[in-house]
Amino acid sequence: MNDVLAQAPVVLSESGRAELAYDLLAGLDVTPDSGVTQAWETQILRRLDQVDDGMAKLIDREELRRRMRIRMTGA
């Protein structure tokens, strides 16, 4: 990996890093498993239905980050 690419995550904004990560993953030469793709689509639709029906408890981004930090660091 060259130095310019290695420094990209440091100088990019959060949305820029997300876009870079997406592009890198999308560029992998992987044949999608149709069963996995279908399972994800089913799960996404189920969760959207829960949101639409008022069954899902939504949290804001800061709360999500707080919970993820706790899970990742134990603190």
C-alpha positions as CSV (number, residue, x, y, z in Angstrom):
1,M,0.0,0.0,0.0
2,N,1.5,3.3,-0.9
3,D,1.8,6.3,1.5
4,V,-0.9,8.4,-0.2
5,L,-3.5,5.6,0.2
6,A,-2.5,4.9,3.7
7,Q,-3.0,8.6,4.7
8,A,-6.4,8.8,3.0
9,P,-8.4,7.8,6.1
10,V,-6.6,10.4,8.2
11,V,-7.5,13.4,5.9
12,L,-10.9,12.3,4.8
13,S,-14.1,13.4,6.5
14,E,-16.3,10.8,8.1
15,S,-18.5,10.6,5.0
16,G,-15.5,10.5,2.8
17,R,-14.1,7.5,4.8
18,A,-17.5,5.8,4.5
19,E,-17.5,6.3,0.7
20,L,-13.9,5.0,0.4
21,A,-14.8,1.9,2.5
22,Y,-17.8,1.3,0.3
23,D,-15.9,1.7,-2.9
24,L,-13.1,-0.6,-1.6
25,L,-15.5,-3.3,-0.6
26,A,-17.5,-3.0,-3.8
27,G,-14.3,-3.4,-5.8
28,L,-13.6,-6.8,-4.4
29,D,-13.9,-9.6,-6.9
30,V,-16.5,-11.6,-5.1
31,T,-19.5,-13.4,-6.5
32,P,-22.5,-12.8,-4.2
33,D,-24.2,-15.8,-2.7
34,S,-27.8,-15.5,-3.8
35,G,-29.0,-17.1,-0.6
36,V,-27.2,-14.6,1.5
37,T,-28.4,-11.7,-0.6
38,Q,-32.0,-12.9,-0.4
39,A,-31.7,-13.4,3.4
40,W,-30.4,-9.8,3.8
41,E,-33.2,-8.4,1.6
42,T,-35.8,-10.3,3.7
43,Q,-34.3,-9.1,6.9
44,I,-34.1,-5.5,5.7
45,L,-37.8,-5.6,4.6
46,R,-38.8,-7.1,8.0
47,R,-37.0,-4.3,9.9
48,L,-38.5,-1.6,7.7
49,D,-42.0,-3.0,8.4
50,Q,-41.2,-2.9,12.1
51,V,-40.2,0.8,11.8
52,D,-43.3,1.6,9.7
53,D,-45.6,-0.2,12.2
54,G,-44.1,1.6,15.1
55,M,-42.7,-1.7,16.6
56,A,-39.0,-0.7,16.4
57,K,-37.3,1.4,19.0
58,L,-35.2,3.9,17.1
59,I,-32.1,5.6,18.6
60,D,-30.1,8.6,17.3
61,R,-26.6,8.4,16.0
62,E,-24.9,9.5,19.2
63,E,-26.6,6.8,21.2
64,L,-25.6,4.2,18.6
65,R,-22.0,5.4,18.8
66,R,-22.1,5.3,22.6
67,R,-23.4,1.7,22.6
68,M,-20.9,0.6,20.0
69,R,-18.0,2.2,22.0
70,I,-19.1,0.3,25.1
71,R,-19.3,-3.0,23.1
72,M,-16.0,-2.5,21.5
73,T,-14.0,-1.3,24.5
74,G,-16.0,-2.6,27.4
75,A,-16.2,0.9,28.9
